[in-house]
Amino acid sequence: MHCYRCGIALREDERHLRRKIQTGELVRHEPGRRSRPTASRYGLRVVCARCARLIDFGSGRLELVENLKLALAMAVLIAMGLFALLTR
Ligand SMILES: [Zn+2]
């Protein structure tokens, strides 16, 4: 068995790691136009520990960005509330 992402041979104890990764693209062909991918397919595939870490790190970073956006929105709301209180 090999890692789906990088192709390295997996040891017996590494074969339990599965991650959701892109397995294909749906490409629309239109006559006279350059074909471009319109949708991506994702599936669970067996990966090595290194790739699993990389994938986890990537998604964790996205989550952090989302949390930062949420924190910023909360801060703006609180500031607006304080402003409304102070200018009453
Ligand atoms: Zn790998």
PDB file of the backbone (N, CA, C, O) and the ligand in Angstrom, with CONECT records:
HET     ZN  A 101       1
ATOM      1  N   MET A   1       0.840  -1.195   0.000  1.00  0.00           N
ATOM      2  CA  MET A   1       0.000   0.000   0.000  1.00  0.00           C
ATOM      3  C   MET A   1       0.879   1.250   0.000  1.00  0.00           C
ATOM      4  O   MET A   1       1.930   1.290   0.640  1.00  0.00           O
ATOM      5  N   HIS A   2       0.424   2.272  -0.734  1.00  0.00           N
ATOM      6  CA  HIS A   2       1.227   3.478  -0.862  1.00  0.00           C
ATOM      7  C   HIS A   2       0.406   4.708  -0.502  1.00  0.00           C
ATOM      8  O   HIS A   2      -0.823   4.699  -0.571  1.00  0.00           O
ATOM      9  N   CYS A   3       1.109   5.763  -0.116  1.00  0.00           N
ATOM     10  CA  CYS A   3       0.459   7.036   0.191  1.00  0.00           C
ATOM     11  C   CYS A   3      -0.173   7.587  -1.080  1.00  0.00           C
ATOM     12  O   CYS A   3       0.466   7.645  -2.131  1.00  0.00           O
ATOM     13  N   TYR A   4      -1.422   7.986  -0.973  1.00  0.00           N
ATOM     14  CA  TYR A   4      -2.148   8.484  -2.149  1.00  0.00           C
ATOM     15  C   TYR A   4      -1.577   9.816  -2.623  1.00  0.00           C
ATOM     16  O   TYR A   4      -1.627  10.145  -3.808  1.00  0.00           O
ATOM     17  N   ARG A   5      -1.034  10.571  -1.676  1.00  0.00           N
ATOM     18  CA  ARG A   5      -0.599  11.933  -1.999  1.00  0.00           C
ATOM     19  C   ARG A   5       0.816  11.951  -2.574  1.00  0.00           C
ATOM     20  O   ARG A   5       1.044  12.556  -3.622  1.00  0.00           O
ATOM     21  N   CYS A   6       1.764  11.301  -1.909  1.00  0.00           N
ATOM     22  CA  CYS A   6       3.155  11.390  -2.356  1.00  0.00           C
ATOM     23  C   CYS A   6       3.677  10.076  -2.908  1.00  0.00           C
ATOM     24  O   CYS A   6       4.744  10.058  -3.522  1.00  0.00           O
ATOM     25  N   GLY A   7       2.954   8.962  -2.709  1.00  0.00           N
ATOM     26  CA  GLY A   7       3.333   7.695  -3.334  1.00  0.00           C
ATOM     27  C   GLY A   7       4.329   6.865  -2.564  1.00  0.00           C
ATOM     28  O   GLY A   7       4.751   5.812  -3.043  1.00  0.00           O
ATOM     29  N   ILE A   8       4.720   7.312  -1.370  1.00  0.00           N
ATOM     30  CA  ILE A   8       5.700   6.576  -0.585  1.00  0.00           C
ATOM     31  C   ILE A   8       5.076   5.266  -0.081  1.00  0.00           C
ATOM     32  O   ILE A   8       3.877   5.212   0.192  1.00  0.00           O
ATOM     33  N   ALA A   9       5.887   4.223   0.039  1.00  0.00           N
ATOM     34  CA  ALA A   9       5.386   2.943   0.547  1.00  0.00           C
ATOM     35  C   ALA A   9       5.094   3.059   2.037  1.00  0.00           C
ATOM     36  O   ALA A   9       5.908   3.582   2.799  1.00  0.00           O
ATOM     37  N   LEU A  10       3.916   2.565   2.451  1.00  0.00           N
ATOM     38  CA  LEU A  10       3.508   2.701   3.845  1.00  0.00           C
ATOM     39  C   LEU A  10       3.851   1.447   4.626  1.00  0.00           C
ATOM     40  O   LEU A  10       3.699   0.325   4.144  1.00  0.00           O
ATOM     41  N   ARG A  11       4.321   1.672   5.861  1.00  0.00           N
ATOM     42  CA  ARG A  11       4.578   0.544   6.750  1.00  0.00           C
ATOM     43  C   ARG A  11       3.249   0.016   7.277  1.00  0.00           C
ATOM     44  O   ARG A  11       2.208   0.659   7.150  1.00  0.00           O
ATOM     45  N   GLU A  12       3.314  -1.168   7.869  1.00  0.00           N
ATOM     46  CA  GLU A  12       2.108  -1.822   8.383  1.00  0.00           C
ATOM     47  C   GLU A  12       1.344  -0.927   9.366  1.00  0.00           C
ATOM     48  O   GLU A  12       0.115  -0.865   9.343  1.00  0.00           O
ATOM     49  N   ASP A  13       2.110  -0.225  10.243  1.00  0.00           N
ATOM     50  CA  ASP A  13       1.479   0.579  11.286  1.00  0.00           C
ATOM     51  C   ASP A  13       1.055   1.976  10.798  1.00  0.00           C
ATOM     52  O   ASP A  13       0.523   2.768  11.576  1.00  0.00           O
ATOM     53  N   GLU A  14       1.285   2.269   9.539  1.00  0.00           N
ATOM     54  CA  GLU A  14       0.929   3.598   9.025  1.00  0.00           C
ATOM     55  C   GLU A  14      -0.339   3.584   8.171  1.00  0.00           C
ATOM     56  O   GLU A  14      -0.769   4.613   7.649  1.00  0.00           O
ATOM     57  N   ARG A  15      -0.918   2.404   8.044  1.00  0.00           N
ATOM     58  CA  ARG A  15      -2.004   2.271   7.070  1.00  0.00           C
ATOM     59  C   ARG A  15      -3.377   2.669   7.584  1.00  0.00           C
ATOM     60  O   ARG A  15      -4.379   2.496   6.891  1.00  0.00           O
ATOM     61  N   HIS A  16      -3.423   3.203   8.804  1.00  0.00           N
ATOM     62  CA  HIS A  16      -4.709   3.579   9.386  1.00  0.00           C
ATOM     63  C   HIS A  16      -5.035   5.054   9.136  1.00  0.00           C
ATOM     64  O   HIS A  16      -6.155   5.492   9.400  1.00  0.00           O
ATOM     65  N   LEU A  17      -4.067   5.821   8.629  1.00  0.00           N
ATOM     66  CA  LEU A  17      -4.271   7.256   8.447  1.00  0.00           C
ATOM     67  C   LEU A  17      -5.033   7.533   7.158  1.00  0.00           C
ATOM     68  O   LEU A  17      -4.596   7.176   6.064  1.00  0.00           O
ATOM     69  N   ARG A  18      -6.184   8.178   7.317  1.00  0.00           N
ATOM     70  CA  ARG A  18      -6.954   8.546   6.130  1.00  0.00           C
ATOM     71  C   ARG A  18      -7.273  10.028   6.207  1.00  0.00           C
ATOM     72  O   ARG A  18      -7.582  10.555   7.276  1.00  0.00           O
ATOM     73  N   ARG A  19      -7.197  10.686   5.076  1.00  0.00           N
ATOM     74  CA  ARG A  19      -7.532  12.107   5.031  1.00  0.00           C
ATOM     75  C   ARG A  19      -8.381  12.377   3.796  1.00  0.00           C
ATOM     76  O   ARG A  19      -8.291  11.681   2.785  1.00  0.00           O
ATOM     77  N   LYS A  20      -9.199  13.400   3.914  1.00  0.00           N
ATOM     78  CA  LYS A  20     -10.028  13.813   2.788  1.00  0.00           C
ATOM     79  C   LYS A  20      -9.160  14.639   1.843  1.00  0.00           C
ATOM     80  O   LYS A  20      -8.709  15.731   2.191  1.00  0.00           O
ATOM     81  N   ILE A  21      -8.935  14.113   0.664  1.00  0.00           N
ATOM     82  CA  ILE A  21      -8.113  14.864  -0.272  1.00  0.00           C
ATOM     83  C   ILE A  21      -8.747  14.861  -1.656  1.00  0.00           C
ATOM     84  O   ILE A  21      -9.615  14.042  -1.960  1.00  0.00           O
ATOM     85  N   GLN A  22      -8.297  15.793  -2.485  1.00  0.00           N
ATOM     86  CA  GLN A  22      -8.860  15.921  -3.823  1.00  0.00           C
ATOM     87  C   GLN A  22      -8.484  14.704  -4.666  1.00  0.00           C
ATOM     88  O   GLN A  22      -7.307  14.368  -4.796  1.00  0.00           O
ATOM     89  N   THR A  23      -9.492  14.051  -5.235  1.00  0.00           N
ATOM     90  CA  THR A  23      -9.237  12.853  -6.014  1.00  0.00           C
ATOM     91  C   THR A  23      -9.482  13.071  -7.496  1.00  0.00           C
ATOM     92  O   THR A  23      -9.129  12.223  -8.316  1.00  0.00           O
ATOM     93  N   GLY A  24     -10.079  14.194  -7.844  1.00  0.00           N
ATOM     94  CA  GLY A  24     -10.315  14.430  -9.262  1.00  0.00           C
ATOM     95  C   GLY A  24     -10.967  15.761  -9.530  1.00  0.00           C
ATOM     96  O   GLY A  24     -11.415  16.453  -8.616  1.00  0.00           O
ATOM     97  N   GLU A  25     -11.010  16.107 -10.803  1.00  0.00           N
ATOM     98  CA  GLU A  25     -11.631  17.357 -11.209  1.00  0.00           C
ATOM     99  C   GLU A  25     -12.641  17.078 -12.305  1.00  0.00           C
ATOM    100  O   GLU A  25     -12.444  16.201 -13.146  1.00  0.00           O
ATOM    101  N   LEU A  26     -13.712  17.830 -12.282  1.00  0.00           N
ATOM    102  CA  LEU A  26     -14.702  17.743 -13.336  1.00  0.00           C
ATOM    103  C   LEU A  26     -14.384  18.861 -14.312  1.00  0.00           C
ATOM    104  O   LEU A  26     -14.425  20.037 -13.952  1.00  0.00           O
ATOM    105  N   VAL A  27     -14.069  18.495 -15.546  1.00  0.00           N
ATOM    106  CA  VAL A  27     -13.694  19.516 -16.524  1.00  0.00           C
ATOM    107  C   VAL A  27     -14.758  19.613 -17.595  1.00  0.00           C
ATOM    108  O   VAL A  27     -15.121  18.617 -18.221  1.00  0.00           O
ATOM    109  N   ARG A  28     -15.245  20.802 -17.796  1.00  0.00           N
ATOM    110  CA  ARG A  28     -16.268  21.008 -18.818  1.00  0.00           C
ATOM    111  C   ARG A  28     -15.593  21.408 -20.123  1.00  0.00           C
ATOM    112  O   ARG A  28     -14.776  22.328 -20.169  1.00  0.00           O
ATOM    113  N   HIS A  29     -15.960  20.685 -21.190  1.00  0.00           N
ATOM    114  CA  HIS A  29     -15.393  21.016 -22.503  1.00  0.00           C
ATOM    115  C   HIS A  29     -16.443  21.750 -23.312  1.00  0.00           C
ATOM    116  O   HIS A  29     -17.524  21.230 -23.589  1.00  0.00           O
ATOM    117  N   GLU A  30     -16.099  22.958 -23.678  1.00  0.00           N
ATOM    118  CA  GLU A  30     -17.009  23.720 -24.526  1.00  0.00           C
ATOM    119  C   GLU A  30     -16.308  24.003 -25.842  1.00  0.00           C
ATOM    120  O   GLU A  30     -15.157  24.440 -25.855  1.00  0.00           O
ATOM    121  N   PRO A  31     -16.995  23.755 -26.949  1.00  0.00           N
ATOM    122  CA  PRO A  31     -16.346  23.959 -28.238  1.00  0.00           C
ATOM    123  C   PRO A  31     -15.920  25.421 -28.427  1.00  0.00           C
ATOM    124  O   PRO A  31     -16.687  26.340 -28.139  1.00  0.00           O
ATOM    125  N   GLY A  32     -14.698  25.624 -28.911  1.00  0.00           N
ATOM    126  CA  GLY A  32     -14.198  26.965 -29.160  1.00  0.00           C
ATOM    127  C   GLY A  32     -13.698  27.670 -27.918  1.00  0.00           C
ATOM    128  O   GLY A  32     -13.247  28.814 -27.981  1.00  0.00           O
ATOM    129  N   ARG A  33     -13.780  26.982 -26.783  1.00  0.00           N
ATOM    130  CA  ARG A  33     -13.321  27.591 -25.532  1.00  0.00           C
ATOM    131  C   ARG A  33     -12.283  26.721 -24.869  1.00  0.00           C
ATOM    132  O   ARG A  33     -12.247  25.510 -25.083  1.00  0.00           O
ATOM    133  N   ARG A  34     -11.455  27.321 -24.081  1.00  0.00           N
ATOM    134  CA  ARG A  34     -10.462  26.578 -23.329  1.00  0.00           C
ATOM    135  C   ARG A  34     -11.181  25.809 -22.206  1.00  0.00           C
ATOM    136  O   ARG A  34     -12.007  26.384 -21.497  1.00  0.00           O
ATOM    137  N   SER A  35     -10.876  24.533 -22.046  1.00  0.00           N
ATOM    138  CA  SER A  35     -11.534  23.759 -20.984  1.00  0.00           C
ATOM    139  C   SER A  35     -10.992  24.178 -19.635  1.00  0.00           C
ATOM    140  O   SER A  35      -9.798  24.437 -19.482  1.00  0.00           O
ATOM    141  N   ARG A  36     -11.865  24.241 -18.678  1.00  0.00           N
ATOM    142  CA  ARG A  36     -11.400  24.584 -17.335  1.00  0.00           C
ATOM    143  C   ARG A  36     -12.158  23.749 -16.308  1.00  0.00           C
ATOM    144  O   ARG A  36     -13.308  23.367 -16.522  1.00  0.00           O
ATOM    145  N   PRO A  37     -11.489  23.474 -15.193  1.00  0.00           N
ATOM    146  CA  PRO A  37     -12.143  22.661 -14.161  1.00  0.00           C
ATOM    147  C   PRO A  37     -13.325  23.397 -13.546  1.00  0.00           C
ATOM    148  O   PRO A  37     -13.209  24.570 -13.193  1.00  0.00           O
ATOM    149  N   THR A  38     -14.452  22.722 -13.416  1.00  0.00           N
ATOM    150  CA  THR A  38     -15.645  23.357 -12.856  1.00  0.00           C
ATOM    151  C   THR A  38     -15.988  22.835 -11.467  1.00  0.00           C
ATOM    152  O   THR A  38     -16.691  23.500 -10.707  1.00  0.00           O
ATOM    153  N   ALA A  39     -15.499  21.660 -11.140  1.00  0.00           N
ATOM    154  CA  ALA A  39     -15.778  21.121  -9.811  1.00  0.00           C
ATOM    155  C   ALA A  39     -14.667  20.160  -9.410  1.00  0.00           C
ATOM    156  O   ALA A  39     -14.003  19.569 -10.262  1.00  0.00           O
ATOM    157  N   SER A  40     -14.478  20.014  -8.122  1.00  0.00           N
ATOM    158  CA  SER A  40     -13.469  19.093  -7.612  1.00  0.00           C
ATOM    159  C   SER A  40     -14.150  17.968  -6.855  1.00  0.00           C
ATOM    160  O   SER A  40     -15.176  18.158  -6.202  1.00  0.00           O
ATOM    161  N   ARG A  41     -13.555  16.804  -6.959  1.00  0.00           N
ATOM    162  CA  ARG A  41     -14.051  15.652  -6.231  1.00  0.00           C
ATOM    163  C   ARG A  41     -13.118  15.380  -5.063  1.00  0.00           C
ATOM    164  O   ARG A  41     -11.899  15.475  -5.203  1.00  0.00           O
ATOM    165  N   TYR A  42     -13.687  15.042  -3.911  1.00  0.00           N
ATOM    166  CA  TYR A  42     -12.880  14.730  -2.744  1.00  0.00           C
ATOM    167  C   TYR A  42     -13.260  13.358  -2.207  1.00  0.00           C
ATOM    168  O   TYR A  42     -14.412  12.935  -2.307  1.00  0.00           O
ATOM    169  N   GLY A  43     -12.285  12.675  -1.639  1.00  0.00           N
ATOM    170  CA  GLY A  43     -12.563  11.379  -1.052  1.00  0.00           C
ATOM    171  C   GLY A  43     -11.552  11.045   0.017  1.00  0.00           C
ATOM    172  O   GLY A  43     -10.496  11.672   0.104  1.00  0.00           O
ATOM    173  N   LEU A  44     -11.874  10.054   0.836  1.00  0.00           N
ATOM    174  CA  LEU A  44     -10.942   9.618   1.870  1.00  0.00           C
ATOM    175  C   LEU A  44      -9.925   8.679   1.249  1.00  0.00           C
ATOM    176  O   LEU A  44     -10.293   7.691   0.612  1.00  0.00           O
ATOM    177  N   ARG A  45      -8.659   8.980   1.430  1.00  0.00           N
ATOM    178  CA  ARG A  45      -7.599   8.142   0.915  1.00  0.00           C
ATOM    179  C   ARG A  45      -6.547   7.907   1.998  1.00  0.00           C
ATOM    180  O   ARG A  45      -6.366   8.724   2.901  1.00  0.00           O
ATOM    181  N   VAL A  46      -5.865   6.783   1.886  1.00  0.00           N
ATOM    182  CA  VAL A  46      -4.801   6.470   2.845  1.00  0.00           C
ATOM    183  C   VAL A  46      -3.568   7.301   2.508  1.00  0.00           C
ATOM    184  O   VAL A  46      -3.110   7.311   1.365  1.00  0.00           O
ATOM    185  N   VAL A  47      -3.038   7.993   3.505  1.00  0.00           N
ATOM    186  CA  VAL A  47      -1.839   8.796   3.299  1.00  0.00           C
ATOM    187  C   VAL A  47      -0.795   8.466   4.361  1.00  0.00           C
ATOM    188  O   VAL A  47      -1.111   7.843   5.374  1.00  0.00           O
ATOM    189  N   CYS A  48       0.434   8.879   4.130  1.00  0.00           N
ATOM    190  CA  CYS A  48       1.491   8.651   5.113  1.00  0.00           C
ATOM    191  C   CYS A  48       1.373   9.690   6.233  1.00  0.00           C
ATOM    192  O   CYS A  48       0.617  10.653   6.105  1.00  0.00           O
ATOM    193  N   ALA A  49       2.111   9.501   7.319  1.00  0.00           N
ATOM    194  CA  ALA A  49       2.012  10.384   8.487  1.00  0.00           C
ATOM    195  C   ALA A  49       2.402  11.810   8.120  1.00  0.00           C
ATOM    196  O   ALA A  49       1.801  12.768   8.607  1.00  0.00           O
ATOM    197  N   ARG A  50       3.400  11.949   7.267  1.00  0.00           N
ATOM    198  CA  ARG A  50       3.890  13.272   6.885  1.00  0.00           C
ATOM    199  C   ARG A  50       2.804  14.035   6.113  1.00  0.00           C
ATOM    200  O   ARG A  50       2.551  15.206   6.397  1.00  0.00           O
ATOM    201  N   CYS A  51       2.168  13.383   5.148  1.00  0.00           N
ATOM    202  CA  CYS A  51       1.121  14.035   4.358  1.00  0.00           C
ATOM    203  C   CYS A  51      -0.086  14.345   5.237  1.00  0.00           C
ATOM    204  O   CYS A  51      -0.712  15.393   5.077  1.00  0.00           O
ATOM    205  N   ALA A  52      -0.424  13.442   6.170  1.00  0.00           N
ATOM    206  CA  ALA A  52      -1.552  13.670   7.072  1.00  0.00           C
ATOM    207  C   ALA A  52      -1.303  14.927   7.894  1.00  0.00           C
ATOM    208  O   ALA A  52      -2.208  15.733   8.108  1.00  0.00           O
ATOM    209  N   ARG A  53      -0.055  15.084   8.355  1.00  0.00           N
ATOM    210  CA  ARG A  53       0.309  16.279   9.132  1.00  0.00           C
ATOM    211  C   ARG A  53       0.157  17.530   8.285  1.00  0.00           C
ATOM    212  O   ARG A  53      -0.397  18.532   8.735  1.00  0.00           O
ATOM    213  N   LEU A  54       0.656  17.465   7.046  1.00  0.00           N
ATOM    214  CA  LEU A  54       0.577  18.613   6.141  1.00  0.00           C
ATOM    215  C   LEU A  54      -0.878  18.997   5.886  1.00  0.00           C
ATOM    216  O   LEU A  54      -1.234  20.175   5.890  1.00  0.00           O
ATOM    217  N   ILE A  55      -1.707  17.984   5.664  1.00  0.00           N
ATOM    218  CA  ILE A  55      -3.126  18.238   5.386  1.00  0.00           C
ATOM    219  C   ILE A  55      -3.793  18.841   6.621  1.00  0.00           C
ATOM    220  O   ILE A  55      -4.563  19.795   6.510  1.00  0.00           O
ATOM    221  N   ASP A  56      -3.495  18.283   7.803  1.00  0.00           N
ATOM    222  CA  ASP A  56      -4.059  18.800   9.055  1.00  0.00           C
ATOM    223  C   ASP A  56      -3.621  20.241   9.277  1.00  0.00           C
ATOM    224  O   ASP A  56      -4.418  21.080   9.695  1.00  0.00           O
ATOM    225  N   PHE A  57      -2.358  20.523   8.997  1.00  0.00           N
ATOM    226  CA  PHE A  57      -1.834  21.871   9.194  1.00  0.00           C
ATOM    227  C   PHE A  57      -2.560  22.843   8.262  1.00  0.00           C
ATOM    228  O   PHE A  57      -2.939  23.940   8.674  1.00  0.00           O
ATOM    229  N   GLY A  58      -2.749  22.442   7.027  1.00  0.00           N
ATOM    230  CA  GLY A  58      -3.426  23.294   6.053  1.00  0.00           C
ATOM    231  C   GLY A  58      -4.844  23.628   6.478  1.00  0.00           C
ATOM    232  O   GLY A  58      -5.249  24.789   6.417  1.00  0.00           O
ATOM    233  N   SER A  59      -5.611  22.623   6.910  1.00  0.00           N
ATOM    234  CA  SER A  59      -7.000  22.864   7.287  1.00  0.00           C
ATOM    235  C   SER A  59      -7.059  23.622   8.610  1.00  0.00           C
ATOM    236  O   SER A  59      -7.966  24.426   8.824  1.00  0.00           O
ATOM    237  N   GLY A  60      -6.092  23.368   9.502  1.00  0.00           N
ATOM    238  CA  GLY A  60      -6.047  24.075  10.773  1.00  0.00           C
ATOM    239  C   GLY A  60      -5.809  25.555  10.574  1.00  0.00           C
ATOM    240  O   GLY A  60      -6.355  26.386  11.300  1.00  0.00           O
ATOM    241  N   ARG A  61      -4.994  25.881   9.589  1.00  0.00           N
ATOM    242  CA  ARG A  61      -4.697  27.265   9.304  1.00  0.00           C
ATOM    243  C   ARG A  61      -5.943  27.971   8.778  1.00  0.00           C
ATOM    244  O   ARG A  61      -6.203  29.121   9.131  1.00  0.00           O
ATOM    245  N   LEU A  62      -6.704  27.292   7.943  1.00  0.00           N
ATOM    246  CA  LEU A  62      -7.949  27.859   7.421  1.00  0.00           C
ATOM    247  C   LEU A  62      -8.912  28.150   8.564  1.00  0.00           C
ATOM    248  O   LEU A  62      -9.568  29.191   8.595  1.00  0.00           O
ATOM    249  N   GLU A  63      -8.985  27.212   9.503  1.00  0.00           N
ATOM    250  CA  GLU A  63      -9.859  27.358  10.656  1.00  0.00           C
ATOM    251  C   GLU A  63      -9.452  28.575  11.479  1.00  0.00           C
ATOM    252  O   GLU A  63     -10.301  29.317  11.973  1.00  0.00           O
ATOM    253  N   LEU A  64      -8.155  28.768  11.619  1.00  0.00           N
ATOM    254  CA  LEU A  64      -7.631  29.899  12.372  1.00  0.00           C
ATOM    255  C   LEU A  64      -8.075  31.205  11.717  1.00  0.00           C
ATOM    256  O   LEU A  64      -8.483  32.137  12.410  1.00  0.00           O
ATOM    257  N   VAL A  65      -7.999  31.276  10.399  1.00  0.00           N
ATOM    258  CA  VAL A  65      -8.415  32.468   9.670  1.00  0.00           C
ATOM    259  C   VAL A  65      -9.898  32.732   9.919  1.00  0.00           C
ATOM    260  O   VAL A  65     -10.303  33.875  10.127  1.00  0.00           O
ATOM    261  N   GLU A  66     -10.709  31.666   9.897  1.00  0.00           N
ATOM    262  CA  GLU A  66     -12.142  31.814  10.147  1.00  0.00           C
ATOM    263  C   GLU A  66     -12.385  32.325  11.567  1.00  0.00           C
ATOM    264  O   GLU A  66     -13.235  33.191  11.780  1.00  0.00           O
ATOM    265  N   ASN A  67     -11.639  31.788  12.540  1.00  0.00           N
ATOM    266  CA  ASN A  67     -11.788  32.219  13.924  1.00  0.00           C
ATOM    267  C   ASN A  67     -11.381  33.677  14.094  1.00  0.00           C
ATOM    268  O   ASN A  67     -11.999  34.416  14.861  1.00  0.00           O
ATOM    269  N   LEU A  68     -10.337  34.086  13.375  1.00  0.00           N
ATOM    270  CA  LEU A  68      -9.884  35.474  13.456  1.00  0.00           C
ATOM    271  C   LEU A  68     -10.955  36.411  12.921  1.00  0.00           C
ATOM    272  O   LEU A  68     -11.207  37.471  13.494  1.00  0.00           O
ATOM    273  N   LYS A  69     -11.585  36.015  11.816  1.00  0.00           N
ATOM    274  CA  LYS A  69     -12.662  36.817  11.227  1.00  0.00           C
ATOM    275  C   LYS A  69     -13.799  36.972  12.226  1.00  0.00           C
ATOM    276  O   LYS A  69     -14.352  38.059  12.395  1.00  0.00           O
ATOM    277  N   LEU A  70     -14.141  35.868  12.886  1.00  0.00           N
ATOM    278  CA  LEU A  70     -15.226  35.869  13.867  1.00  0.00           C
ATOM    279  C   LEU A  70     -14.869  36.782  15.042  1.00  0.00           C
ATOM    280  O   LEU A  70     -15.703  37.559  15.506  1.00  0.00           O
ATOM    281  N   ALA A  71     -13.621  36.686  15.520  1.00  0.00           N
ATOM    282  CA  ALA A  71     -13.163  37.507  16.640  1.00  0.00           C
ATOM    283  C   ALA A  71     -13.216  38.984  16.263  1.00  0.00           C
ATOM    284  O   ALA A  71     -13.603  39.824  17.076  1.00  0.00           O
ATOM    285  N   LEU A  72     -12.832  39.295  15.043  1.00  0.00           N
ATOM    286  CA  LEU A  72     -12.845  40.672  14.559  1.00  0.00           C
ATOM    287  C   LEU A  72     -14.279  41.202  14.503  1.00  0.00           C
ATOM    288  O   LEU A  72     -14.539  42.341  14.891  1.00  0.00           O
ATOM    289  N   ALA A  73     -15.199  40.380  14.025  1.00  0.00           N
ATOM    290  CA  ALA A  73     -16.607  40.767  13.937  1.00  0.00           C
ATOM    291  C   ALA A  73     -17.161  41.037  15.336  1.00  0.00           C
ATOM    292  O   ALA A  73     -17.909  41.994  15.539  1.00  0.00           O
ATOM    293  N   MET A  74     -16.788  40.181  16.307  1.00  0.00           N
ATOM    294  CA  MET A  74     -17.232  40.359  17.696  1.00  0.00           C
ATOM    295  C   MET A  74     -16.680  41.664  18.267  1.00  0.00           C
ATOM    296  O   MET A  74     -17.391  42.404  18.947  1.00  0.00           O
ATOM    297  N   ALA A  75     -15.392  41.939  17.981  1.00  0.00           N
ATOM    298  CA  ALA A  75     -14.741  43.145  18.492  1.00  0.00           C
ATOM    299  C   ALA A  75     -15.447  44.388  17.949  1.00  0.00           C
ATOM    300  O   ALA A  75     -15.652  45.359  18.677  1.00  0.00           O
ATOM    301  N   VAL A  76     -15.817  44.352  16.671  1.00  0.00           N
ATOM    302  CA  VAL A  76     -16.514  45.478  16.051  1.00  0.00           C
ATOM    303  C   VAL A  76     -17.871  45.674  16.724  1.00  0.00           C
ATOM    304  O   VAL A  76     -18.267  46.803  17.013  1.00  0.00           O
ATOM    305  N   LEU A  77     -18.577  44.583  16.969  1.00  0.00           N
ATOM    306  CA  LEU A  77     -19.889  44.656  17.624  1.00  0.00           C
ATOM    307  C   LEU A  77     -19.772  45.252  19.024  1.00  0.00           C
ATOM    308  O   LEU A  77     -20.565  46.109  19.414  1.00  0.00           O
ATOM    309  N   ILE A  78     -18.762  44.781  19.782  1.00  0.00           N
ATOM    310  CA  ILE A  78     -18.550  45.274  21.148  1.00  0.00           C
ATOM    311  C   ILE A  78     -18.202  46.764  21.118  1.00  0.00           C
ATOM    312  O   ILE A  78     -18.704  47.545  21.926  1.00  0.00           O
ATOM    313  N   ALA A  79     -17.333  47.148  20.170  1.00  0.00           N
ATOM    314  CA  ALA A  79     -16.936  48.550  20.045  1.00  0.00           C
ATOM    315  C   ALA A  79     -18.147  49.415  19.725  1.00  0.00           C
ATOM    316  O   ALA A  79     -18.298  50.510  20.268  1.00  0.00           O
ATOM    317  N   MET A  80     -19.013  48.918  18.837  1.00  0.00           N
ATOM    318  CA  MET A  80     -20.226  49.659  18.473  1.00  0.00           C
ATOM    319  C   MET A  80     -21.158  49.800  19.674  1.00  0.00           C
ATOM    320  O   MET A  80     -21.776  50.845  19.875  1.00  0.00           O
ATOM    321  N   GLY A  81     -21.249  48.730  20.472  1.00  0.00           N
ATOM    322  CA  GLY A  81     -22.081  48.750  21.664  1.00  0.00           C
ATOM    323  C   GLY A  81     -21.561  49.758  22.670  1.00  0.00           C
ATOM    324  O   GLY A  81     -22.337  50.523  23.242  1.00  0.00           O
ATOM    325  N   LEU A  82     -20.240  49.764  22.892  1.00  0.00           N
ATOM    326  CA  LEU A  82     -19.598  50.704  23.806  1.00  0.00           C
ATOM    327  C   LEU A  82     -19.811  52.136  23.326  1.00  0.00           C
ATOM    328  O   LEU A  82     -20.115  53.032  24.113  1.00  0.00           O
ATOM    329  N   PHE A  83     -19.644  52.332  22.023  1.00  0.00           N
ATOM    330  CA  PHE A  83     -19.811  53.652  21.432  1.00  0.00           C
ATOM    331  C   PHE A  83     -21.231  54.162  21.654  1.00  0.00           C
ATOM    332  O   PHE A  83     -21.445  55.328  21.985  1.00  0.00           O
ATOM    333  N   ALA A  84     -22.201  53.259  21.464  1.00  0.00           N
ATOM    334  CA  ALA A  84     -23.603  53.622  21.661  1.00  0.00           C
ATOM    335  C   ALA A  84     -23.862  53.989  23.119  1.00  0.00           C
ATOM    336  O   ALA A  84     -24.612  54.922  23.407  1.00  0.00           O
ATOM    337  N   LEU A  85     -23.227  53.240  24.050  1.00  0.00           N
ATOM    338  CA  LEU A  85     -23.393  53.507  25.482  1.00  0.00           C
ATOM    339  C   LEU A  85     -22.774  54.856  25.867  1.00  0.00           C
ATOM    340  O   LEU A  85     -23.361  55.634  26.619  1.00  0.00           O
ATOM    341  N   LEU A  86     -21.578  55.111  25.333  1.00  0.00           N
ATOM    342  CA  LEU A  86     -20.829  56.307  25.715  1.00  0.00           C
ATOM    343  C   LEU A  86     -21.425  57.585  25.142  1.00  0.00           C
ATOM    344  O   LEU A  86     -21.277  58.658  25.728  1.00  0.00           O
ATOM    345  N   THR A  87     -22.095  57.478  24.003  1.00  0.00           N
ATOM    346  CA  THR A  87     -22.608  58.675  23.333  1.00  0.00           C
ATOM    347  C   THR A  87     -24.093  58.881  23.646  1.00  0.00           C
ATOM    348  O   THR A  87     -24.753  59.714  23.025  1.00  0.00           O
ATOM    349  N   ARG A  88     -24.605  58.130  24.599  1.00  0.00           N
ATOM    350  CA  ARG A  88     -26.020  58.279  24.916  1.00  0.00           C
ATOM    351  C   ARG A  88     -26.324  59.586  25.651  1.00  0.00           C
ATOM    352  O   ARG A  88     -27.479  59.852  25.985  1.00  0.00           O
TER     353      ARG A  88
HETATM  354 ZN    ZN A 101       2.606  10.898   1.679  1.00  0.00          ZN2+
END
